[in-house]
Amino acid sequence: METSEAPSSRRPWLRTALALGAAGAVVIVLVAVGWRPLVALDRAVAHVLHVRALAHPDWTGTNRILTDWVWDPVTMRLLVLAAALWVGLRGERLRAVWCAVTAAAGAGVQQALKALLDRERPQWEHPVDSAQYSAMPSGHVMTAALACTLLVWLVRRTDAGAPSRALVLAAAVLSVAGVALTRVALGVHWLTDTVAGAALGVALAAAAIGAFESFSGRTARRGPSERADSRDRHPGRTGADVNGARPGAG
């Protein structure tokens, strides 16, 4: 069973999209211009975590399992597709397609930004992991942030109780933070890559959700108003007459 949401429910999502989209853009610009405090923070965090990765193989191995299997982009996209299928089977085909298209769009935006920014990844004499493409934004983090935001939204649309919703939200936050940690800990991303990825992933998902809520709200309001207008134009007809049936037919 679904819970109904007021048309104004789109506003928090759109505000979130604007705020986090702007935050991600600021981080990208500061990195692009080489703002020294931020660059120094990136290098310091990367150095500390790389030293730890070399000194603790078990820690490094755990991070590789988490980043390659638990929070891998393929895994996160499959979760979204599974949730979309579940929603579609419940009768909400448009919402299901919307989620799938948003996930695909996220992958495209992520790759476009990587190609545009072309930031070099951290370079180590003794690397503990490797990755393809450029560094910013982190694809793992952006995908996880987008997917988890969509999943939180879908759960909020059901009759799940407050504890279940809180659990899903906590798991979403833990997943995004966790995958960000693994990427920096394995030396394949700078801290700012993950911050930008998280902000942009949530922003993109929130924008898509806000757009869907706006579209579905207008559609829901248009239906009753169109029927009312039709009755006004034909005051002497019944509802069946307005829909095209002959009086007395059937």
Buried (B, 14 or more C-beta within 10 A) or exposed (E): EEEEEEEEBBEEBBEBBBBBBEBBBEBBEBBEEEBEEBBEBBEEBBEEBBEEBBEEEEBBEEBBEBBBEBBBBEBBBEBBBEBBEEBBEBEBEEBBEBBBEBBEBBBEBBEEBBEEBEBEBBEBEEBBBEBEEBBBBBBBBBBBBBBBBBBBBBBBBBEBEEEEBEEBBEBBEEBBBBBBBBBBBBBBBBBBBBBBBBBBBBBBBBBBBBBBBBEBBEEEEEEEEEEEEBBEEEEEBEEEBEEEEEEEEE
